[in-house]
Amino acid sequence: MKLFHETIICVLALLFILLMGVAFEKDREHHLELYAKEQQIFELQRELDEVEDLYGKAVYHIEMLNKERGAE
């Protein structure tokens, strides 16, 4: 009877370890997905910064052209 109880405890411990491994793997996959999304956000933010910079330069040049035309 003691061997039976020890076997049950070992099986339960192995199941627990297996479930923890599955949970850990799912958590790791979730973190990898989040990391990929963060990288995508950083890339989009960098592109947005470039567009804003170009827009600012375009506005500046238009203002300079308007001032030149106004001075003529």
A tleap script that builds the chain and sets N, CA, C and O, in Angstrom:
source leaprc.protein.ff14SB
mol = sequence {
  NMET LYS LEU PHE HIE GLU THR ILE ILE CYS
  VAL LEU ALA LEU LEU PHE ILE LEU LEU MET
  GLY VAL ALA PHE GLU LYS ASP ARG GLU HIE
  HIE LEU GLU LEU TYR ALA LYS GLU GLN GLN
  ILE PHE GLU LEU GLN ARG GLU LEU ASP GLU
  VAL GLU ASP LEU TYR GLY LYS ALA VAL TYR
  HIE ILE GLU MET LEU ASN LYS GLU ARG GLY
  ALA CGLU
}
set mol.1.N position { 0.822 -1.197 0.000 }
set mol.1.CA position { 0.000 0.000 0.000 }
set mol.1.C position { 0.861 1.254 0.000 }
set mol.1.O position { 0.520 2.247 -0.641 }
set mol.2.N position { 1.998 1.207 0.732 }
set mol.2.CA position { 2.887 2.358 0.786 }
set mol.2.C position { 3.465 2.636 -0.604 }
set mol.2.O position { 3.588 3.795 -0.999 }
set mol.3.N position { 3.814 1.601 -1.334 }
set mol.3.CA position { 4.345 1.754 -2.687 }
set mol.3.C position { 3.314 2.414 -3.606 }
set mol.3.O position { 3.667 3.227 -4.460 }
set mol.4.N position { 2.057 2.064 -3.429 }
set mol.4.CA position { 0.982 2.650 -4.221 }
set mol.4.C position { 0.882 4.157 -3.968 }
set mol.4.O position { 0.761 4.941 -4.910 }
set mol.5.N position { 0.934 4.555 -2.707 }
set mol.5.CA position { 0.866 5.982 -2.367 }
set mol.5.C position { 2.078 6.739 -2.920 }
set mol.5.O position { 1.942 7.845 -3.444 }
set mol.6.N position { 3.246 6.140 -2.798 }
set mol.6.CA position { 4.453 6.782 -3.327 }
set mol.6.C position { 4.377 6.928 -4.846 }
set mol.6.O position { 4.826 7.929 -5.404 }
set mol.7.N position { 3.807 5.923 -5.508 }
set mol.7.CA position { 3.655 5.976 -6.965 }
set mol.7.C position { 2.687 7.084 -7.346 }
set mol.7.O position { 2.941 7.836 -8.287 }
set mol.8.N position { 1.593 7.188 -6.630 }
set mol.8.CA position { 0.610 8.253 -6.898 }
set mol.8.C position { 1.253 9.620 -6.708 }
set mol.8.O position { 1.064 10.513 -7.533 }
set mol.9.N position { 2.011 9.790 -5.628 }
set mol.9.CA position { 2.673 11.069 -5.363 }
set mol.9.C position { 3.668 11.389 -6.480 }
set mol.9.O position { 3.739 12.535 -6.925 }
set mol.10.N position { 4.422 10.416 -6.931 }
set mol.10.CA position { 5.386 10.638 -8.021 }
set mol.10.C position { 4.680 11.015 -9.316 }
set mol.10.O position { 5.132 11.905 -10.037 }
set mol.11.N position { 3.578 10.342 -9.610 }
set mol.11.CA position { 2.820 10.656 -10.828 }
set mol.11.C position { 2.258 12.074 -10.743 }
set mol.11.O position { 2.323 12.832 -11.711 }
set mol.12.N position { 1.712 12.426 -9.590 }
set mol.12.CA position { 1.184 13.783 -9.413 }
set mol.12.C position { 2.291 14.828 -9.530 }
set mol.12.O position { 2.084 15.887 -10.123 }
set mol.13.N position { 3.450 14.538 -8.975 }
set mol.13.CA position { 4.577 15.464 -9.076 }
set mol.13.C position { 5.017 15.622 -10.527 }
set mol.13.O position { 5.319 16.732 -10.966 }
set mol.14.N position { 5.056 14.527 -11.270 }
set mol.14.CA position { 5.432 14.604 -12.689 }
set mol.14.C position { 4.400 15.393 -13.498 }
set mol.14.O position { 4.760 16.176 -14.376 }
set mol.15.N position { 3.122 15.184 -13.199 }
set mol.15.CA position { 2.071 15.960 -13.873 }
set mol.15.C position { 2.205 17.451 -13.567 }
set mol.15.O position { 2.047 18.294 -14.449 }
set mol.16.N position { 2.497 17.758 -12.312 }
set mol.16.CA position { 2.676 19.151 -11.926 }
set mol.16.C position { 3.854 19.769 -12.685 }
set mol.16.O position { 3.751 20.888 -13.189 }
set mol.17.N position { 4.956 19.052 -12.765 }
set mol.17.CA position { 6.133 19.544 -13.486 }
set mol.17.C position { 5.806 19.743 -14.968 }
set mol.17.O position { 6.221 20.729 -15.577 }
set mol.18.N position { 5.067 18.806 -15.532 }
set mol.18.CA position { 4.668 18.918 -16.937 }
set mol.18.C position { 3.782 20.140 -17.167 }
set mol.18.O position { 3.981 20.888 -18.124 }
set mol.19.N position { 2.807 20.338 -16.286 }
set mol.19.CA position { 1.924 21.498 -16.412 }
set mol.19.C position { 2.691 22.809 -16.255 }
set mol.19.O position { 2.416 23.782 -16.958 }
set mol.20.N position { 3.634 22.834 -15.352 }
set mol.20.CA position { 4.456 24.039 -15.173 }
set mol.20.C position { 5.274 24.315 -16.431 }
set mol.20.O position { 5.445 25.469 -16.823 }
set mol.21.N position { 5.775 23.268 -17.057 }
set mol.21.CA position { 6.533 23.430 -18.299 }
set mol.21.C position { 5.668 23.980 -19.411 }
set mol.21.O position { 6.104 24.846 -20.169 }
set mol.22.N position { 4.448 23.488 -19.516 }
set mol.22.CA position { 3.515 23.989 -20.539 }
set mol.22.C position { 3.188 25.452 -20.258 }
set mol.22.O position { 3.184 26.276 -21.174 }
set mol.23.N position { 2.916 25.775 -19.008 }
set mol.23.CA position { 2.601 27.160 -18.649 }
set mol.23.C position { 3.793 28.066 -18.944 }
set mol.23.O position { 3.618 29.171 -19.458 }
set mol.24.N position { 4.992 27.612 -18.628 }
set mol.24.CA position { 6.179 28.406 -18.889 }
set mol.24.C position { 6.352 28.647 -20.385 }
set mol.24.O position { 6.688 29.756 -20.800 }
set mol.25.N position { 6.125 27.613 -21.198 }
set mol.25.CA position { 6.271 27.742 -22.645 }
set mol.25.C position { 5.254 28.732 -23.206 }
set mol.25.O position { 5.592 29.537 -24.074 }
set mol.26.N position { 4.028 28.682 -22.728 }
set mol.26.CA position { 3.002 29.628 -23.188 }
set mol.26.C position { 3.377 31.050 -22.784 }
set mol.26.O position { 3.196 31.987 -23.561 }
set mol.27.N position { 3.898 31.210 -21.568 }
set mol.27.CA position { 4.319 32.530 -21.106 }
set mol.27.C position { 5.473 33.044 -21.958 }
set mol.27.O position { 5.518 34.228 -22.292 }
set mol.28.N position { 6.399 32.169 -22.308 }
set mol.28.CA position { 7.535 32.560 -23.144 }
set mol.28.C position { 7.050 32.986 -24.526 }
set mol.28.O position { 7.520 33.988 -25.065 }
set mol.29.N position { 6.116 32.238 -25.102 }
set mol.29.CA position { 5.564 32.602 -26.402 }
set mol.29.C position { 4.885 33.972 -26.335 }
set mol.29.O position { 5.019 34.790 -27.246 }
set mol.30.N position { 4.159 34.206 -25.245 }
set mol.30.CA position { 3.484 35.495 -25.073 }
set mol.30.C position { 4.503 36.636 -24.999 }
set mol.30.O position { 4.302 37.689 -25.604 }
set mol.31.N position { 5.584 36.428 -24.265 }
set mol.31.CA position { 6.621 37.451 -24.163 }
set mol.31.C position { 7.298 37.688 -25.512 }
set mol.31.O position { 7.633 38.826 -25.841 }
set mol.32.N position { 7.500 36.642 -26.286 }
set mol.32.CA position { 8.089 36.807 -27.622 }
set mol.32.C position { 7.164 37.597 -28.536 }
set mol.32.O position { 7.625 38.426 -29.321 }
set mol.33.N position { 5.863 37.345 -28.440 }
set mol.33.CA position { 4.903 38.112 -29.233 }
set mol.33.C position { 4.915 39.581 -28.825 }
set mol.33.O position { 4.881 40.471 -29.675 }
set mol.34.N position { 4.962 39.823 -27.523 }
set mol.34.CA position { 5.016 41.208 -27.038 }
set mol.34.C position { 6.288 41.904 -27.506 }
set mol.34.O position { 6.250 43.069 -27.902 }
set mol.35.N position { 7.404 41.202 -27.462 }
set mol.35.CA position { 8.669 41.774 -27.904 }
set mol.35.C position { 8.599 42.134 -29.388 }
set mol.35.O position { 9.071 43.196 -29.794 }
set mol.36.N position { 8.012 41.253 -30.194 }
set mol.36.CA position { 7.882 41.533 -31.633 }
set mol.36.C position { 7.003 42.755 -31.857 }
set mol.36.O position { 7.297 43.579 -32.723 }
set mol.37.N position { 5.932 42.879 -31.088 }
set mol.37.CA position { 5.050 44.041 -31.218 }
set mol.37.C position { 5.766 45.313 -30.772 }
set mol.37.O position { 5.592 46.363 -31.391 }
set mol.38.N position { 6.560 45.236 -29.721 }
set mol.38.CA position { 7.330 46.402 -29.272 }
set mol.38.C position { 8.303 46.855 -30.357 }
set mol.38.O position { 8.440 48.050 -30.619 }
set mol.39.N position { 8.976 45.895 -30.982 }
set mol.39.CA position { 9.916 46.229 -32.047 }
set mol.39.C position { 9.195 46.896 -33.216 }
set mol.39.O position { 9.712 47.832 -33.826 }
set mol.40.N position { 8.007 46.407 -33.516 }
set mol.40.CA position { 7.215 46.994 -34.595 }
set mol.40.C position { 6.815 48.427 -34.228 }
set mol.40.O position { 6.851 49.318 -35.077 }
set mol.41.N position { 6.439 48.646 -32.979 }
set mol.41.CA position { 6.068 49.991 -32.526 }
set mol.41.C position { 7.273 50.923 -32.607 }
set mol.41.O position { 7.135 52.064 -33.049 }
set mol.42.N position { 8.453 50.462 -32.190 }
set mol.42.CA position { 9.651 51.296 -32.259 }
set mol.42.C position { 9.979 51.664 -33.701 }
set mol.42.O position { 10.373 52.797 -33.977 }
set mol.43.N position { 9.821 50.716 -34.620 }
set mol.43.CA position { 10.091 50.982 -36.030 }
set mol.43.C position { 9.091 52.000 -36.580 }
set mol.43.O position { 9.470 52.918 -37.307 }
set mol.44.N position { 7.830 51.838 -36.235 }
set mol.44.CA position { 6.811 52.795 -36.688 }
set mol.44.C position { 7.064 54.181 -36.091 }
set mol.44.O position { 6.874 55.194 -36.763 }
set mol.45.N position { 7.492 54.222 -34.833 }
set mol.45.CA position { 7.791 55.518 -34.200 }
set mol.45.C position { 8.973 56.190 -34.896 }
set mol.45.O position { 8.974 57.405 -35.094 }
set mol.46.N position { 9.970 55.403 -35.264 }
set mol.46.CA position { 11.127 55.955 -35.976 }
set mol.46.C position { 10.697 56.513 -37.340 }
set mol.46.O position { 11.127 57.595 -37.739 }
set mol.47.N position { 9.859 55.775 -38.036 }
set mol.47.CA position { 9.366 56.245 -39.331 }
set mol.47.C position { 8.523 57.513 -39.164 }
set mol.47.O position { 8.619 58.438 -39.970 }
set mol.48.N position { 7.702 57.550 -38.117 }
set mol.48.CA position { 6.897 58.738 -37.851 }
set mol.48.C position { 7.788 59.940 -37.558 }
set mol.48.O position { 7.511 61.044 -38.026 }
set mol.49.N position { 8.848 59.736 -36.794 }
set mol.49.CA position { 9.787 60.818 -36.514 }
set mol.49.C position { 10.412 61.351 -37.799 }
set mol.49.O position { 10.581 62.560 -37.960 }
set mol.50.N position { 10.755 60.444 -38.711 }
set mol.50.CA position { 11.325 60.869 -40.000 }
set mol.50.C position { 10.316 61.685 -40.802 }
set mol.50.O position { 10.671 62.705 -41.392 }
set mol.51.N position { 9.067 61.244 -40.825 }
set mol.51.CA position { 8.027 61.966 -41.563 }
set mol.51.C position { 7.798 63.338 -40.942 }
set mol.51.O position { 7.670 64.330 -41.659 }
set mol.52.N position { 7.744 63.400 -39.609 }
set mol.52.CA position { 7.566 64.686 -38.940 }
set mol.52.C position { 8.732 65.629 -39.249 }
set mol.52.O position { 8.527 66.827 -39.445 }
set mol.53.N position { 9.939 65.096 -39.290 }
set mol.53.CA position { 11.114 65.897 -39.612 }
set mol.53.C position { 11.014 66.448 -41.039 }
set mol.53.O position { 11.272 67.628 -41.275 }
set mol.54.N position { 10.642 65.592 -41.975 }
set mol.54.CA position { 10.487 66.031 -43.363 }
set mol.54.C position { 9.372 67.063 -43.491 }
set mol.54.O position { 9.505 68.032 -44.239 }
set mol.55.N position { 8.284 66.863 -42.771 }
set mol.55.CA position { 7.175 67.812 -42.793 }
set mol.55.C position { 7.629 69.171 -42.263 }
set mol.55.O position { 7.310 70.212 -42.838 }
set mol.56.N position { 8.380 69.148 -41.158 }
set mol.56.CA position { 8.887 70.403 -40.592 }
set mol.56.C position { 9.801 71.128 -41.570 }
set mol.56.O position { 9.733 72.351 -41.696 }
set mol.57.N position { 10.655 70.382 -42.262 }
set mol.57.CA position { 11.533 70.992 -43.255 }
set mol.57.C position { 10.728 71.570 -44.416 }
set mol.57.O position { 11.039 72.654 -44.910 }
set mol.58.N position { 9.700 70.853 -44.848 }
set mol.58.CA position { 8.868 71.334 -45.953 }
set mol.58.C position { 8.147 72.616 -45.555 }
set mol.58.O position { 8.083 73.552 -46.351 }
set mol.59.N position { 7.610 72.680 -44.358 }
set mol.59.CA position { 6.920 73.883 -43.885 }
set mol.59.C position { 7.897 75.054 -43.822 }
set mol.59.O position { 7.565 76.170 -44.221 }
set mol.60.N position { 9.089 74.795 -43.325 }
set mol.60.CA position { 10.105 75.849 -43.248 }
set mol.60.C position { 10.423 76.397 -44.638 }
set mol.60.O position { 10.475 77.612 -44.827 }
set mol.61.N position { 10.636 75.507 -45.612 }
set mol.61.CA position { 10.971 75.959 -46.960 }
set mol.61.C position { 9.811 76.706 -47.604 }
set mol.61.O position { 10.034 77.675 -48.330 }
set mol.62.N position { 8.601 76.285 -47.359 }
set mol.62.CA position { 7.432 77.000 -47.894 }
set mol.62.C position { 7.354 78.389 -47.290 }
set mol.62.O position { 7.072 79.355 -47.998 }
set mol.63.N position { 7.597 78.506 -46.000 }
set mol.63.CA position { 7.582 79.821 -45.352 }
set mol.63.C position { 8.677 80.724 -45.925 }
set mol.63.O position { 8.456 81.915 -46.143 }
set mol.64.N position { 9.854 80.150 -46.165 }
set mol.64.CA position { 10.942 80.940 -46.752 }
set mol.64.C position { 10.569 81.400 -48.167 }
set mol.64.O position { 10.827 82.549 -48.527 }
set mol.65.N position { 9.982 80.542 -48.950 }
set mol.65.CA position { 9.551 80.922 -50.303 }
set mol.65.C position { 8.483 82.005 -50.256 }
set mol.65.O position { 8.497 82.938 -51.060 }
set mol.66.N position { 7.564 81.878 -49.317 }
set mol.66.CA position { 6.516 82.909 -49.186 }
set mol.66.C position { 7.123 84.250 -48.771 }
set mol.66.O position { 6.682 85.297 -49.246 }
set mol.67.N position { 8.120 84.231 -47.899 }
set mol.67.CA position { 8.778 85.476 -47.491 }
set mol.67.C position { 9.524 86.099 -48.676 }
set mol.67.O position { 9.491 87.314 -48.872 }
set mol.68.N position { 10.192 85.256 -49.459 }
set mol.68.CA position { 10.904 85.757 -50.647 }
set mol.68.C position { 9.916 86.381 -51.625 }
set mol.68.O position { 10.191 87.445 -52.180 }
set mol.69.N position { 8.798 85.753 -51.840 }
set mol.69.CA position { 7.786 86.291 -52.753 }
set mol.69.C position { 7.199 87.575 -52.205 }
set mol.69.O position { 6.909 88.498 -52.965 }
set mol.70.N position { 7.023 87.646 -50.911 }
set mol.70.CA position { 6.478 88.838 -50.289 }
set mol.70.C position { 7.465 89.995 -50.344 }
set mol.70.O position { 7.047 91.152 -50.393 }
set mol.71.N position { 8.761 89.710 -50.336 }
set mol.71.CA position { 9.791 90.746 -50.372 }
set mol.71.C position { 9.941 91.324 -51.782 }
set mol.71.O position { 10.443 92.435 -51.951 }
set mol.72.N position { 9.510 90.574 -52.779 }
set mol.72.CA position { 9.678 91.037 -54.163 }
set mol.72.C position { 8.698 92.083 -54.552 }
set mol.72.O position { 8.724 92.562 -55.686 }
savepdb mol mol.pdb
quit
